[in-house]
Amino acid sequence: MFLKKVDYSKLCTGVLIGLGVMVYLFTGLFGFFIFVISTPIGMLSSFMNVRKSHAMGVILLPVILYFL
């Protein structure tokens, strides 16, 4: 009953803002930059009906090269 009263778009926006603040506090500007890049890539796979593992490969390769 309670979930019918919650506006889903406002809930998603609030969660995204909260995650952004936490990422910035814990990882700084570089982590926030990665967060901003990875969020649309993760959403794009759902919109294009593509496997999420293909989209994650775009982020994983630079991260692997960074830590080598």
N, CA, C and O atoms as a GROMACS GRO file, in nm:
protein
  272
    1MET      N    1   0.082  -0.119   0.000
    1MET     CA    2   0.000   0.000   0.000
    1MET      C    3   0.087   0.126   0.000
    1MET      O    4   0.058   0.222  -0.071
    2PHE      N    5   0.194   0.125   0.080
    2PHE     CA    6   0.281   0.242   0.090
    2PHE      C    7   0.354   0.270  -0.041
    2PHE      O    8   0.374   0.386  -0.077
    3LEU      N    9   0.392   0.164  -0.114
    3LEU     CA   10   0.468   0.183  -0.237
    3LEU      C   11   0.387   0.248  -0.348
    3LEU      O   12   0.444   0.305  -0.440
    4LYS      N   13   0.256   0.240  -0.340
    4LYS     CA   14   0.173   0.304  -0.442
    4LYS      C   15   0.178   0.456  -0.431
    4LYS      O   16   0.150   0.526  -0.528
    5LYS      N   17   0.211   0.507  -0.313
    5LYS     CA   18   0.214   0.652  -0.291
    5LYS      C   19   0.350   0.713  -0.327
    5LYS      O   20   0.361   0.835  -0.340
    6VAL      N   21   0.452   0.629  -0.344
    6VAL     CA   22   0.587   0.679  -0.370
    6VAL      C   23   0.602   0.707  -0.519
    6VAL      O   24   0.569   0.624  -0.603
    7ASP      N   25   0.654   0.826  -0.551
    7ASP     CA   26   0.682   0.860  -0.690
    7ASP      C   27   0.814   0.794  -0.730
    7ASP      O   28   0.919   0.826  -0.674
    8TYR      N   29   0.807   0.703  -0.825
    8TYR     CA   30   0.923   0.623  -0.862
    8TYR      C   31   1.035   0.708  -0.919
    8TYR      O   32   1.152   0.683  -0.889
    9SER      N   33   1.004   0.806  -1.000
    9SER     CA   34   1.110   0.888  -1.060
    9SER      C   35   1.182   0.971  -0.953
    9SER      O   36   1.303   0.989  -0.961
   10LYS      N   37   1.109   1.021  -0.854
   10LYS     CA   38   1.174   1.095  -0.746
   10LYS      C   39   1.259   1.003  -0.660
   10LYS      O   40   1.366   1.043  -0.614
   11LEU      N   41   1.214   0.882  -0.638
   11LEU     CA   42   1.290   0.785  -0.562
   11LEU      C   43   1.421   0.752  -0.634
   11LEU      O   44   1.527   0.749  -0.571
   12CYS      N   45   1.414   0.726  -0.764
   12CYS     CA   46   1.535   0.695  -0.841
   12CYS      C   47   1.631   0.814  -0.843
   12CYS      O   48   1.752   0.795  -0.832
   13THR      N   49   1.578   0.935  -0.858
   13THR     CA   50   1.662   1.054  -0.858
   13THR      C   51   1.731   1.071  -0.723
   13THR      O   52   1.849   1.105  -0.717
   14GLY      N   53   1.657   1.049  -0.616
   14GLY     CA   54   1.715   1.061  -0.483
   14GLY      C   55   1.824   0.958  -0.457
   14GLY      O   56   1.927   0.990  -0.398
   15VAL      N   57   1.802   0.836  -0.501
   15VAL     CA   58   1.903   0.731  -0.485
   15VAL      C   59   2.027   0.765  -0.567
   15VAL      O   60   2.139   0.747  -0.519
   16LEU      N   61   2.009   0.813  -0.689
   16LEU     CA   62   2.122   0.849  -0.774
   16LEU      C   63   2.202   0.964  -0.714
   16LEU      O   64   2.325   0.963  -0.718
   17ILE      N   65   2.134   1.063  -0.660
   17ILE     CA   66   2.204   1.176  -0.596
   17ILE      C   67   2.277   1.127  -0.471
   17ILE      O   68   2.392   1.167  -0.447
   18GLY      N   69   2.212   1.043  -0.392
   18GLY     CA   70   2.277   0.989  -0.273
   18GLY      C   71   2.401   0.908  -0.307
   18GLY      O   72   2.504   0.920  -0.239
   19LEU      N   73   2.392   0.827  -0.410
   19LEU     CA   74   2.510   0.750  -0.453
   19LEU      C   75   2.621   0.841  -0.501
   19LEU      O   76   2.738   0.818  -0.473
   20GLY      N   77   2.584   0.946  -0.575
   20GLY     CA   78   2.683   1.041  -0.624
   20GLY      C   79   2.757   1.110  -0.510
   20GLY      O   80   2.878   1.128  -0.516
   21VAL      N   81   2.684   1.148  -0.408
   21VAL     CA   82   2.745   1.214  -0.292
   21VAL      C   83   2.838   1.116  -0.219
   21VAL      O   84   2.949   1.153  -0.181
   22MET      N   85   2.794   0.992  -0.201
   22MET     CA   86   2.877   0.893  -0.133
   22MET      C   87   3.004   0.862  -0.213
   22MET      O   88   3.113   0.850  -0.156
   23VAL      N   89   2.990   0.850  -0.344
   23VAL     CA   90   3.107   0.822  -0.428
   23VAL      C   91   3.206   0.938  -0.418
   23VAL      O   92   3.326   0.915  -0.407
   24TYR      N   93   3.157   1.060  -0.422
   24TYR     CA   94   3.246   1.176  -0.413
   24TYR      C   95   3.316   1.182  -0.277
   24TYR      O   96   3.434   1.214  -0.270
   25LEU      N   97   3.243   1.152  -0.171
   25LEU     CA   98   3.303   1.158  -0.038
   25LEU      C   99   3.408   1.050  -0.017
   25LEU      O  100   3.511   1.075   0.046
   26PHE      N  101   3.384   0.930  -0.070
   26PHE     CA  102   3.476   0.819  -0.047
   26PHE      C  103   3.592   0.814  -0.145
   26PHE      O  104   3.701   0.770  -0.109
   27THR      N  105   3.570   0.859  -0.270
   27THR     CA  106   3.675   0.840  -0.372
   27THR      C  107   3.725   0.970  -0.432
   27THR      O  108   3.826   0.969  -0.503
   28GLY      N  109   3.660   1.080  -0.405
   28GLY     CA  110   3.706   1.208  -0.458
   28GLY      C  111   3.657   1.234  -0.600
   28GLY      O  112   3.564   1.171  -0.648
   29LEU      N  113   3.723   1.328  -0.663
   29LEU     CA  114   3.681   1.373  -0.795
   29LEU      C  115   3.701   1.265  -0.902
   29LEU      O  116   3.618   1.251  -0.992
   30PHE      N  117   3.811   1.189  -0.894
   30PHE     CA  118   3.836   1.084  -0.993
   30PHE      C  119   3.728   0.976  -0.986
   30PHE      O  120   3.678   0.932  -1.090
   31GLY      N  121   3.692   0.933  -0.866
   31GLY     CA  122   3.587   0.833  -0.851
   31GLY      C  123   3.452   0.884  -0.898
   31GLY      O  124   3.374   0.809  -0.957
   32PHE      N  125   3.425   1.011  -0.872
   32PHE     CA  126   3.299   1.070  -0.919
   32PHE      C  127   3.297   1.076  -1.071
   32PHE      O  128   3.192   1.056  -1.133
   33PHE      N  129   3.411   1.105  -1.132
   33PHE     CA  130   3.421   1.106  -1.278
   33PHE      C  131   3.390   0.968  -1.336
   33PHE      O  132   3.317   0.958  -1.435
   34ILE      N  133   3.444   0.863  -1.277
   34ILE     CA  134   3.415   0.726  -1.320
   34ILE      C  135   3.267   0.694  -1.299
   34ILE      O  136   3.206   0.628  -1.383
   35PHE      N  137   3.210   0.740  -1.189
   35PHE     CA  138   3.068   0.719  -1.160
   35PHE      C  139   2.981   0.784  -1.267
   35PHE      O  140   2.884   0.725  -1.314
   36VAL      N  141   3.016   0.907  -1.305
   36VAL     CA  142   2.938   0.980  -1.406
   36VAL      C  143   2.947   0.909  -1.542
   36VAL      O  144   2.849   0.908  -1.616
   37ILE      N  145   3.061   0.852  -1.574
   37ILE     CA  146   3.077   0.782  -1.701
   37ILE      C  147   3.005   0.648  -1.698
   37ILE      O  148   2.940   0.611  -1.797
   38SER      N  149   3.015   0.575  -1.589
   38SER     CA  150   2.960   0.440  -1.584
   38SER      C  151   2.808   0.435  -1.570
   38SER      O  152   2.745   0.338  -1.612
   39THR      N  153   2.748   0.538  -1.513
   39THR     CA  154   2.603   0.538  -1.495
   39THR      C  155   2.527   0.533  -1.628
   39THR      O  156   2.441   0.447  -1.644
   40PRO      N  157   2.556   0.622  -1.725
   40PRO     CA  158   2.484   0.610  -1.853
   40PRO      C  159   2.519   0.483  -1.930
   40PRO      O  160   2.434   0.430  -2.002
   41ILE      N  161   2.642   0.434  -1.916
   41ILE     CA  162   2.678   0.310  -1.985
   41ILE      C  163   2.596   0.194  -1.928
   41ILE      O  164   2.549   0.109  -2.004
   42GLY      N  165   2.579   0.191  -1.797
   42GLY     CA  166   2.498   0.086  -1.736
   42GLY      C  167   2.352   0.096  -1.775
   42GLY      O  168   2.286  -0.006  -1.793
   43MET      N  169   2.301   0.217  -1.788
   43MET     CA  170   2.161   0.236  -1.828
   43MET      C  171   2.141   0.207  -1.976
   43MET      O  172   2.034   0.161  -2.017
   44LEU      N  173   2.243   0.232  -2.056
   44LEU     CA  174   2.234   0.214  -2.200
   44LEU      C  175   2.208   0.068  -2.238
   44LEU      O  176   2.137   0.040  -2.334
   45SER      N  177   2.267  -0.023  -2.162
   45SER     CA  178   2.248  -0.164  -2.194
   45SER      C  179   2.102  -0.206  -2.179
   45SER      O  180   2.054  -0.291  -2.254
   46SER      N  181   2.031  -0.150  -2.083
   46SER     CA  182   1.889  -0.182  -2.066
   46SER      C  183   1.806  -0.123  -2.179
   46SER      O  184   1.710  -0.186  -2.225
   47PHE      N  185   1.841  -0.003  -2.222
   47PHE     CA  186   1.764   0.062  -2.328
   47PHE      C  187   1.787  -0.004  -2.464
   47PHE      O  188   1.697  -0.004  -2.548
   48MET      N  189   1.906  -0.059  -2.486
   48MET     CA  190   1.939  -0.117  -2.617
   48MET      C  191   1.924  -0.269  -2.620
   48MET      O  192   1.954  -0.332  -2.722
   49ASN      N  193   1.880  -0.329  -2.510
   49ASN     CA  194   1.865  -0.474  -2.498
   49ASN      C  195   1.995  -0.548  -2.527
   49ASN      O  196   1.998  -0.645  -2.603
   50VAL      N  197   2.103  -0.500  -2.466
   50VAL     CA  198   2.236  -0.558  -2.479
   50VAL      C  199   2.275  -0.615  -2.344
   50VAL      O  200   2.232  -0.565  -2.240
   51ARG      N  201   2.356  -0.719  -2.345
   51ARG     CA  202   2.402  -0.775  -2.218
   51ARG      C  203   2.486  -0.674  -2.143
   51ARG      O  204   2.565  -0.599  -2.201
   52LYS      N  205   2.468  -0.672  -2.013
   52LYS     CA  206   2.542  -0.577  -1.930
   52LYS      C  207   2.692  -0.608  -1.927
   52LYS      O  208   2.772  -0.518  -1.903
   53SER      N  209   2.729  -0.733  -1.950
   53SER     CA  210   2.871  -0.768  -1.950
   53SER      C  211   2.945  -0.699  -2.065
   53SER      O  212   3.063  -0.666  -2.050
   54HIS      N  213   2.879  -0.677  -2.178
   54HIS     CA  214   2.942  -0.606  -2.289
   54HIS      C  215   2.967  -0.460  -2.251
   54HIS      O  216   3.072  -0.404  -2.282
   55ALA      N  217   2.872  -0.398  -2.184
   55ALA     CA  218   2.888  -0.260  -2.144
   55ALA      C  219   2.994  -0.247  -2.035
   55ALA      O  220   3.066  -0.148  -2.030
   56MET      N  221   3.003  -0.346  -1.947
   56MET     CA  222   3.102  -0.340  -1.840
   56MET      C  223   3.244  -0.351  -1.894
   56MET      O  224   3.337  -0.298  -1.835
   57GLY      N  225   3.260  -0.419  -2.007
   57GLY     CA  226   3.393  -0.432  -2.068
   57GLY      C  227   3.452  -0.298  -2.106
   57GLY      O  228   3.574  -0.282  -2.108
   58VAL      N  229   3.367  -0.201  -2.137
   58VAL     CA  230   3.413  -0.068  -2.172
   58VAL      C  231   3.482  -0.002  -2.054
   58VAL      O  232   3.578   0.073  -2.071
   59ILE      N  233   3.433  -0.028  -1.933
   59ILE     CA  234   3.490   0.030  -1.813
   59ILE      C  235   3.603  -0.058  -1.757
   59ILE      O  236   3.701  -0.006  -1.703
   60LEU      N  237   3.589  -0.190  -1.771
   60LEU     CA  238   3.687  -0.279  -1.710
   60LEU      C  239   3.825  -0.266  -1.772
   60LEU      O  240   3.925  -0.271  -1.699
   61LEU      N  241   3.835  -0.250  -1.901
   61LEU     CA  242   3.966  -0.242  -1.964
   61LEU      C  243   4.047  -0.122  -1.914
   61LEU      O  244   4.164  -0.141  -1.878
   62PRO      N  245   3.993  -0.001  -1.910
   62PRO     CA  246   4.073   0.109  -1.855
   62PRO      C  247   4.108   0.091  -1.707
   62PRO      O  248   4.216   0.133  -1.664
   63VAL      N  249   4.020   0.030  -1.630
   63VAL     CA  250   4.048   0.008  -1.489
   63VAL      C  251   4.161  -0.093  -1.473
   63VAL      O  252   4.250  -0.075  -1.389
   64ILE      N  253   4.159  -0.200  -1.552
   64ILE     CA  254   4.265  -0.299  -1.547
   64ILE      C  255   4.399  -0.237  -1.587
   64ILE      O  256   4.501  -0.262  -1.523
   65LEU      N  257   4.397  -0.156  -1.691
   65LEU     CA  258   4.521  -0.090  -1.734
   65LEU      C  259   4.570   0.009  -1.630
   65LEU      O  260   4.691   0.027  -1.615
   66TYR      N  261   4.481   0.072  -1.558
   66TYR     CA  262   4.520   0.168  -1.454
   66TYR      C  263   4.592   0.098  -1.339
   66TYR      O  264   4.688   0.151  -1.285
   67PHE      N  265   4.546  -0.022  -1.302
   67PHE     CA  266   4.602  -0.090  -1.186
   67PHE      C  267   4.720  -0.179  -1.222
   67PHE      O  268   4.778  -0.241  -1.132
   68LEU      N  269   4.760  -0.188  -1.347
   68LEU     CA  270   4.878  -0.268  -1.384
   68LEU      C  271   5.006  -0.200  -1.350
   68LEU      O  272   5.113  -0.254  -1.374
   0.00000   0.00000   0.00000
